[in-house]
């Protein structure tokens, strides 16, 4: 099958009316009134962001969900996405067929539509780029740079699980099952983010490691983030030492949980919304004037090397 056969058979059936069922070079949709559009792009590459031996369905979901997490970080609701895939020709048919199945399932789960994209062959590794579009009520998107002094700092879920899963993919112990699943299948907090957008001052998704992403918020707001490490929600996998679990939580990356600040007056509101979503949300610190751009614990900077793309 050539490029056009693969598109017609596997991608056209999951495309949207706005995409004109992939019959033209571009999609057409009408902007909605009283909404701002949030646009983000992310790429995942074989051997860097995924191993390559995973089920194509899982690779599809990871690619889409990492982008959905970017929308969640700005409290935007998913609308559309476009997709570019580069895959070795010898793998193309079986990969695209099952990749499309994963996309179809998550399109339904997250109420998002495929607009179009590109499909090309590559000599070696698979690369997937998604451009995603979300909407938010006008003026209500959340920035990374608007934390306020005395805000409380929160994080969703458990930190470090994905990194633990990655480090132990080849181990059969059942205690690693949840961690492996978190690595293969992120859980973007899209609905929760929309629910708290009126009570949040700044927000980011934890993709490059808690410490590094926390520094981003602190630096962009020109404030200090004081962390109580004892409150950090880390894994309870007892076969690992506390030090290893804490290290994965601090610098592991790929958690795709939300880190956000909120005024103290909204504390009970945040707690109530979290309960409605059956989501663990932990107050891990607060924002203060001091060592601007620093993340500290007991008034000392947390200096750890986090993940870097280059």
N, C-alpha and C positions, 0 to 999 in steps of 0.2 A: 504494500500500500504506500502511495506517496503522501506528501504533506496534505494535499487537499482531500484525499480519501479519508485520512485519519481525522481531519477536522469535521468533515461531513458526518462520519459515522459516530464519533465519540463526543465531540464538543458542541456541535450544532444542537443536539437534543437537550443539552443543559444550558443553552444560551437563552437570552431574554428577548422580548419583543423590541426593547430599546436597542439591542445589538443588531436588529434587522436580521436575526438568525445568521449572523456572520457572513452575510451576502455582500456587504460593502466594506470599504476600507475603514470606516468609522461608525461609531454608534451615535444615536441621536436621542436626547432626553430633554424634557422641559424642566428648567429650574423651578423649585417650589418657593412660594412666597413666604416671607418671615423666617427663612432658614438660612444659615450659613453653611457652606460646603467645606468639609475638612478632607484634605487629600494627602495620602502618604504612599511611599514606595519602599519596598523591602525585597531583598534578594536572599535566597538560601542556596548554598552550593554543596554538592556532594563532597564528602570527606572533611568538610568544615562544619556545616550545620546539621548534616545527617550522614549516617554511615554509607547508605546506598544499598544495603541489603534489606532494608525495611520493606514492608508491603507498600506498593505505590499508593494505596488508599491512605495510609498513615502519613506518607510524605506530602500528599495533597493537603491533608487537614492541617499538618504542621505549617505548611507554607501559607495557607489562608489564615490560620489562627494567629500566627505571629503578627500579621498585618492587622487583624481585628483588634489585637491588643494595643496597637498604636492608636486606633480610633478610640478605644476605651480610655486611654490615657488623656484624651482631650474631651471625654464625655460625649462623644459623637455616636449616633446610631448608624449602623451599616446600611448602605444603599446599593452600591455597585462595585465591581472590581474588573480589571482587565489583567490578562495573564500572558506571560511570555515563557515558553519552555524550550530549552535546548537539551536534546537527548540523543545519545548515540543511535544511529540508524538501526542497528541490529536489535536494539531493545525497544524501539519506538512503539510497535503495535501493542505488545502486551502491557507495556508501561502506561501508555496513554489510555488504553481501555480501562484499566483499574484505577488509574489516577482520576479519571473522570467520575468514577463511581464515588470516590471519596469526596470530590468537590460537590457532587449532587447532594450527598447526605448533609454536608455542612451548609450548603446554600439554604436548605430547608431549615436546619437548626438555627441559623443566625439571620434568616430572612434577608439574604443578599443575592444580587443578580449578576450574572456574567455579561460583561459588555463586549468583550472581544479580546484580541491579543495577537500573539505570533507563535508559530511553531517552527523550529529549525533543528537541523541535525548538528551534532558535535562529534569530535573525534574520540572523546574520552568521557569526561564527567558530566553529570546532569546539573543544570543550573535552572533555577525557577525564580522569576521576578513577578511580583504582583503590585499593581497600582490600585489602591483602594480609595473609595470615596464614601464619606459619611456625611450626615447632616446633624446640625445642632440648632436649637432656637437662636435667632439672631442675638449676637453679643454674649452667648452663654458658653462658648468653648472655654476649656480650662487650659491655662498656660503653665509652663514650668517655672516662671519667673516672678510669681506674685504671692509667694509666702509672706506672712505677716508675723511680726514679733509676738510671742506668746501663743501662736498657733500650736495645736497638738499635732503630732506626727503619727500617722497610722500606716499599717501595711495589711494587705489581705492575705489569707491563706497561710501556707507554711513555706518558709524559705529554705533553699538548699536541696529540695527533693530531686529536682531535675538533674543537678550536678551529681548527686549520689547515684541516680539511675544510670547516667552516662558512664561513671567510673566503675559500675558493677554490672554492665550489660551481659557479660559472659558468665556471671555467677547464677546458680540455679536456686539459691536460697529464697524462699517465699517472702522473707522479710523485705526483699528489695522490689517486690512486685509493684507497689504503689509508686515507688521512685522511678522505676523504668517506665511506667505508664505516663508519668508526668513529663519525662523526657520526650517520649514519642508523641504525646498528645497534650499540648498546652491547653489551659482553660482560660481563655480571655474573659475578663470580667466586664463584658459589654453592658449587660442589663443593670448590674450594680452601679456602674459608673454613671449611667443615665439617671439613676435614682438619686444620686448624691450631688449632681452637678450644681445645685443651688446652695450647697453647704460646704463647698470645697474651695480653697484659695489657690492651691497648686497641685499638680499631679504628674506622675511619670509611671511607666510600666518598668518593672525590674527585669531587664533583659540582659544587661551586661554585668550583673552582680550588684547586690544591695549597696555596698559601700560606694561604688563608682556612681550609681544612679542617684544615690542620696547626695553625693557631692554635686552632681549636676543641679539639683534643686537648690542646694545651699548657695552655690556659686552664682547662679542666675538671679537669685533673690538678694544676694549680697548680705546674707545672714548666716548665723551658726546654727547647726542642727545638733542638739544634745541628745544622745541615744542612751537608753538604759538597756545594756546588752542582756541583762537577765530577763527582760521582757520579750526579747526577740523570739518569734515563733519558729523554732527549729524542729527538725525531724526527731521522731521518737524511736528510730531504728536502733535498738539496744546493742546489736552486735558491733556497732561503730562507737568509737569513743566520743565523748562530748566535744573534744577538741576538733575531731574530724567533721562532726555534724555542724558545729559552729562555723568552721572554716568554709564549708560548702554554702552555708547560709549567707556569709559575709561577701564572698567573692565568686561563688560558683556560676552564677548567670543562668539564663534560660528559664527563669521561674515564671515570667509573664504574670506576676502578681502586680497589684497597684500599690504604689507608695504615694501618699497624699497628706496634705496639711489642711486643717480645718480649725476654725475659731472654737475656743472652749465652750461657748454657749450652745454649740451644736452637738456636744458630746452624746447626749441621750438620743438625739435624732439619728446620728450615725449608728449608734448601737441598735436602735429599733429597725432601721433599714437593713442592716446586716442580718439581723434575725429573720426578717421577711425573706431574704434571699438565701437563708440557711448557709451563710458564709462567715467564716471566722475572720474577724477584723480586730487587730491588736494595736492599742496605743503603745508605741515604743519610745516616745520621747517628745520633745517640744522644740520650738524655734525661739532663738534669742539673739540679741545683739551681742557681739563679742568677736570671736575669730571668724570674720566674714569669709564665707565659702568653705569653712571647715566642718567636718563631721567629727564630733568629739564624744568621748565617754569618760565620765569623771574629770571633766575639764582637760583631757588630753586628746590630741588628734588621733583618730583611727587611721594609721598609715599602713595600708595593705595594698599589694599589687593586684589590681583587678584585670579582667579580660580587656584586651585591646584588639581592634580589627586589623591594625597595621603595626 
